[in-house]
């Protein structure tokens, strides 16, 4: 979520607004632990939100679920 110029939620919003990228599955990886950011990411179309530090198996599991 914390990125220079445009934050991750803004990037997600732009991806979902563009017909060419709207259907891309998004997994958000963030150091932010706030529930509001998680809810916003999900409402904008993120499939999963993982909080850092996360275990590699958690990311693999999320990717598996996205492509199942």
Secondary structure, DSSP 8 states (H G I E B T S, - for coil): ---SSS-HHHHHHHHHHSTTTTT---EEEES---HHHHHHHHHTT-SEEEESS--HHHHHHHHHHHT-
